[in-house]
Amino acid sequence: MTGFEELAKQTALYTKESPAPVKSSQHSLLIGLPREVSLQENRIALTPEAVAILVRNGHEVIVETGAGIGAKFSDSDYSEAGAQIAKSPKEVYEANLILKIEPLVDDEFQHLKQGTTVISALNLPAHERPYFEKLNERHITGIGYEYIEDQAGGMPVIRSMSEIAGSTVMLIAGEYLSSSANGRGIILGGITGVPPTKVVFLGAGTVTEYATRTALGMGADVKVFDKDLYKLQRFKYAVGTSVYTSILDSDTLTEAIERADVVIGALRADDGLSPVVVTDEMVSRMKPNSVIIDVAIDQGGNFATSRMTSHKNPTFRTHEVIHFCVPNIAARVAHTASMALSNIFLPFLLQTGTNGGIEAMIYANRWFMRGVYCHKGTLTNLYIARKFGMRFKDLELLLGASRF
């Protein structure tokens, strides 16, 4: 036996790698992931692992160079997953589906082609009528994170980011209560012989649920206010611990805020603008160097003294009270947040390809229609249309007519 024959026999025994099978479909998507340019945003909507699954199912993904750096995903991670790495945003915006975190900014509009679908957060209070006019001029289909629903009627993106915000917000509170941040110089919680920190929550939703568990675990004195009794009942059941709760329409709110070391606003509204429940006078009566964290700032905020800040300059003082009003708290833990978003969007994108594209996906899922706020030149969200005095059309009627 020759040496070559022996070598051939040996190599035949080794397991050989074969390329992963790639499905092909006439409904394949071309998905663009641009690098975020606003508000120190570090998240990205799809992880490399999710991109690899999409590519194996016949979809194409274009990732702008550096888009995942803030979430600790490198260009090579995406390249090895099968994505195309684009050197400029213009290349990314050639995709027919743009998946990003923050709303479009002026510099991004110049790259946006006609008829594109954009899935991103909306942050309605930050926009005026011209923003939606530009979307309509380009016949964009806009889908907002804040409005996307699941089959059970829940809001998966809002809940997921609220879980992260709730788990993070008490760490932020502890940071700004410390002496190093010129706070009150107190520990978040309580120790033997020292009165516990007083924390007040506005809203009994997901943020408060997760933050309360942390606060109680650290020994804080917690009070929760909400405008709906059934939400307070659900909250007490979810937390599983006896916590002081009260309806907002109560004189006890003013007293609780006056005595609080930390007040966290997490009261959201269905119409796009959160209610302002803490007045300027109420803030002025708070302890000097106490902390306000307005988690609802992306919807306008719960405090009369709130104004939007960024991760670069996260706080300001009014009436000697520290205000933290960053809208994208989850970006502080960008890797975790990106994984959470990816878990939500991957199944949706795979189903979209199966159903025949975005239009078919929207039509086939009435629950998903709630996420669409504009569609090919027309606003389909009644609240936004009324707010800016713009033309409105019912999306279900639009899609129904287009099928004939």
Secondary structure, DSSP 8 states (H G I E B T S, - for coil): --HHHHHHHHHHTS-----------TT--EEEE----STT----SS-HHHHHHHHHTT-EEEEETTTTGGGT--HHHHHHTT-EEESSHHHHTTSSEEE-SS---HHHHTT--TT-EEEE---GGG--HHHHHHHHHTT-EEEEGGG---TTS--HHHHHHHHHHHHHHHHHHHHHHSGGGTS----SS--TTS---EEEEE--SHHHHHHHHHHHHTT-EEEEEES-HHHHHHHHHHH-S--EEEESSSTHHHHHHHH-SEEEE----TTSS----B-HHHHHTS-TT-EEEEGGGGGT-SBTT-----SSS-EEEETTEEEE--S-GGGGGHHHHHHHHHHHHHHHHHHHHHHTSHHHHHHH-TTGGGGEEEETTEE--HHHHHHHT--B--HHHHHHHHT-
